[in-house]
Amino acid sequence: MAKQKRKLTPAEKAEKKRRQREYMTIFINGKQKRVKREPTIDGMPVDEFIRRNADPIWLLQNGMYEELHQWELERAAGLEGPLPKPARDPDESGHPEDDPFELG
C-alpha cells in the first residue's frame, strides 16, 4: 500500500497561498517556469485602473502626458455636435422672452 500524503500545516498553507497570489506558472519550451504576476487593483491591471479613474490634474502631476492626451481626445469625441437643449416643462407658465435657454 502507498504511503498517505501528509496534510499541510497552517503556516505551510499560508505560504502556498501567498506564492500563488504572487507568482503564476507558465510553460516555456515545454518546461514550467514561475514568473511574478502583474500588479492589479480591484482585479484589473494598474494601467487600466489609472486610465479609468484618473483625472487630468493627477495625470499631469505624474507626467502621464500620453494618457492625458488620450483622455482629452475621448472627452472631445463625446462633446462633438451641438449641446442638447434642456427639456421644458409644458405646465410652466412664462413668456418666451423670459426664457433663459432661448438665444433669439
N, C-alpha and C positions, 0 to 999 in steps of 0.2 A: 504494500500500500504506500501511496505517496504521502510525503510529509505535508501537513496542512500549513498554509501560509499564515504568518502571524499578522495581527491587526496593528495598525499604526497608532502610536501614542498621540495624544492631543497636540504636543509640540511638533511632531512629525507631520501631522495633518495640516497644521497651520503653515508650516514651511512649504509643504507641497502646494497649498492654495496660493501662497504668496508667489511662488515660482510660476504657477500657471497664469496669474494675473500679469506678471512682469515679462514673461517670455512666451513665445509661441514656437512650435515645432514646424519646420518646413523641410522639404526634400530638395537636396542639391546633388545632382549626379547620382541619384539613387540612394543617397545617404541622408539620414536625419540630422538636421542642424537646429540648434536652439538660437533664436535671434530675439532681440528686445522688441516688444510691441511698440507701436506708435502711441504717443500720449494722447488721451482722449478726455473730453469734458462732456459729461452727460451722454456718453456713448457715441459722440461724433468727434472726428479729428479736430485738433486745435485750430487749424486754418479755417475750416468750415464754420466752427463756432464763432471765430472772430468775424468772418465775413457776414454772418447773420446778425450778430449782436453789437458790433462796434459802431460808435457814432463818429462823425467826421473829425471832431476835435481829438478824440483818442487816437484815431488813425494818424493824424498829423503830428501829434506829440510823440508818437512812437516811430515815426519815419516810414510808415507804410503807405508810400505815395501811390504805388500801383493799385492797392486796394481802395484808396481814396478816389482815384480816378475812375475805377470801376463803379464805385458807389455813386459818383456823380453822374456817370453815364446811365445807370439804371434809374436814378431819380429823374433825369431829364427825359428818358423814354416814357416814364409814367405820367409826365406832365404835358406831353405833346397834345396839341389841339386846344380849342377854347375851353375855359373852365366852365363847368355846368352851373346854371343859374339855380339858386335855392328855390325850392317849391314854395308857392304862395298858398296860404290858407284861403279857400273860397269864401269862408264866412267872414273874413277880415274886411272890415269897412274902412275905406280910406280912399283918398284921391290919388290918381296916377302921378300927379306932380309931387306928391309926398313920398313916393316910392324910392327908397334909397338904392334899390337894385337896378332901377331903370336909368340908363345913361342918356336918354334923349330929352 
